Structure formats: structure tokens, C-alpha cells
Amino acid sequence: MFLDPLFLMVLLLLVLLSFAILLFFPSLLEIKKPRDRGPRKIAKATLNNQNVRVEGEMLGGDLIKIPWDVCFPPDFEMEENVVVKGSLTLGDRCHFYKSVKAEGDVNVGSDVVIQGNLVADRSVNVGDGTVIGGSIGAEGDVKLGERVSVRLSVVAGGNVELFENSEVEKNILAQGVIRVLKQPRLDFLSSLEDVGS
């Protein structure tokens, strides 16, 4: 009992067609409803709602490029990597979940958290109580306020200035001078009798 050759040919074609559908089905689903929507522009209103006057361009992945100077207000949060084509100012208590880079000067307020690296083509000035999860790299000077924590290294093309109660866990490299400032000490009068003397 042999099977008809035409029947075998049709059966073989059906098996091959089923295999091709199973093999390419995930690709067809991705084309119809993609998970990654690709590069997108960040709406100006998105950042304007938080009083930031910028229009960033999403360059794929999680990178926002801002083509001019920018000043982020206090308590601002950003989940993407940020590249600024000018100077950058971060207000107090800002939280950046990734790295920050600026082609100009960077001024960081107090109690700011940057979980990635902080890179500047010029100078960096970091306020009190700030935490940098990566490294600080600057072609100019780097100034760290009191109680600043840098989890990796500080690299500067100029001078580095920090308080003795600040912490850099790895290396401090500078082409200029590394200056450690003493923590300011406030002496309070112990009683009213001390005022008179």
C-alpha cells in the first residue's frame, strides 16, 4: 500500500508551511506591534510641566540630547542619560538615574543624586550632600562641597578641591593641585556669661 505521490507532495508542503509560520510568527508579531518604538522626540510639554525650558531629542535607547544650556529645577527626576550641548545646572534634591554629560560648566545643587557618571568639558561644582554613583570627569576644575560621596574616581584637567568630610572611594587624578579643605567648625557660646567676657 503505497501512498499517492500527489498526496505526499501536498502533505510535505503543508508541513513546510506550518514550520515556516511557527518560525516567523514572533517576527510578524514584532512588526505588527513592536516593543521598541525606536528614536522619539521628547515633547516640549513633558519637561515644561516641571518648569524646565528645554526640548530634548531621544536618540534611541535611553539618551536625551539637549542642544543648549539648561537649568533643571529642584526636585527634578530624569530616568534617561542626558547630554547637554551647553552649560548644565541641577537644582537641589534632583535625582538622575543614569549619567549626565555637558559640553560646558556643570553646577550641581545640594542633596542631588546622580546614579551614573558626571562628565563635563569644562569645570564641575558639586553642592553639599550630593551622591555621584559613578565617576566625575572634567577638563577643568572640580569642586566638591561638604559630605559629597563619589563612588568611583574624580579626574580633572585642572585643580580638585574637596572638604575633608567628603568621600571619593577610588582615585583622585588632577593635572593641577588637589586641595583638601577642613570642615568649617562653628563654635557656639556655652552660656550668657561667655558673651560678656
N, C-alpha and C positions, 0 to 999 in steps of 0.2 A: 504494500500500500504506500505508494508514493504520493506526496502532496503535489498539487498543481503548481508549476513554476510561476505562473502569474500570481497565485495566492501568496507564495513565498516572497515574491518581489514586493507586493503591497504590504505584507507583514513587516518586512525589513525596512521599508520606507517609513512606516508608522513608528517603529521602534527608534529609528534615527531622528525623526521629527520630535518625538517625545523627549529624547535625550537632549536635543538642541534647545528645546523650550525650557527644560529644567536647568540647563547650563546657563542660559542667558536671561532667565527670569529675574534674578536680582538686578542685573544691569537695566532691564526695561523698567523696573520699579524705580531705580535711581534716576533715570531720565525723566520719568513722569513726575516724581516727587522727590527732588534732590535734598539730601541732608544739609550739604554745604551750599549756600546760595551764592558763594563767590564774593568778589570785592563789591563793597557797597559804600555809598556816601552816608555819612552821619548827618542826619537832619540838623539844620542850624537850631531849630527849636529845641532839640534834645538837650543841648548844652546851654541854650539861652534860658531854659526854665530854671537853671541853677545859677543865673546871673553871670554866666561866662560868655563873653562875646567872641566866639570862635566858630569856624566852620571847618571841621576836620574831614579828611578823606580816609576811608577804610581801605587799606592796601592789601587785603587778603589776610587770612589768619586772624590775628588779633593785634594789628598795628594801626594806630591812628597818626596821621601826619598833619600837623598844623602849620600852615605856611607863613606865620608871622608871630610877633611877640604875644604872649598870653599870660594872664593872671587868673589863677584858679582861686575862688573864694574859700573862706574857712568851711570846714566840714564837707568838702567835696570828695567824692569817691570816683575812681576810674578803674575799670577792670581790664582795659587793654594796655599794651605797650604804647608809649607816647613819644613821638619825635616832633620837636618844635624847631622851626627854621629861624627862630629869633631867641630873645631872652624869655626866661620862664620864672614865674613867681608862684609859689604854692602858699596858700593861706594856712592858718593854724588848724590842726587836727584833721588835715586831709589824709586820705588813705588811697594809695596807688598799689594795686595788686600785682603789678608787673614792673618792668623797667621804665625809666624816664631818661630821655636824651634831649639836649638843647644845643643849638649852634651858638648861642650867646651865653650870657651870665645866668646862673641859677641861684635864686634866693628861696630858701625853704623856711617856712614858719616853724612855730613851736609845736611839739607833740604830733608831728607828722609821721606816718608810716609809709615807707616805700619798700615793698617786699622784694623787689629786684634790684638792679644796679641803677646808679645815678651817674650820668655821663654828661660833661659839658665841654664845649670847645673853648670856653673862657674860664671864669672863676666860679667857685661854688661857696655859698654862705649858708650854713645849716643852723637852724634855731635850736633852742633848748629842748631836751626831752625827745628828740627825734630818733627814730629807729630806721636804719637802712639795712635791709635783709641781704644785700649783695655787697658790691664794692662801690667806691666813689672814684671816678676818674675825671680829671680836669687838666686842661692845658695851661691854666692859670693857677691862681692861689686857691687853697681850700681852707675855710674857717669853720670850725665846729664849735657850737655852743656848749653849755653845760649839760651833763647827763646824756650826751649823744652816744648811741650804740651803732657801730658799723660791724656787721657780722663777718665781713671778709677784709679787704685791704683798702687803703687810701693811696692813690697815685696822683701826684701833682706835678705839673710842669714848672710851678713856681714854689712858693712857701706853703707850709702847712702849720696852722695854728689851732690848738685844741686845749681844752681845760683838763686838769688832772683827773676830774671825775667823769670824763668821757672814756669810751672804750672802743678800741679798734682791735678785733680779735686776731687778725693776721698781721700783715706788714704795713708800714708807712714808708712810702718811697716819694722823695721830693728832689727836684733839681735845685731847690733853694734851701731855706732854713726850716727846720722843724722846731716850733716853739711850743712848749707846754706851759700854760698859764695856771697859776694857783687859783683854787676855788675861792671866790670872794667870801670873806668872813665878816659877818655883821656882829659887832659887839654891842649888846644891849646893856643898859644901865640896870644894875641889880636892885636898886632901891632909889627912893627920892633923895636919900642922903648923898648919893653919888652925884646927883645933879648939882648940888650946892658946892661941891668941892672942885 
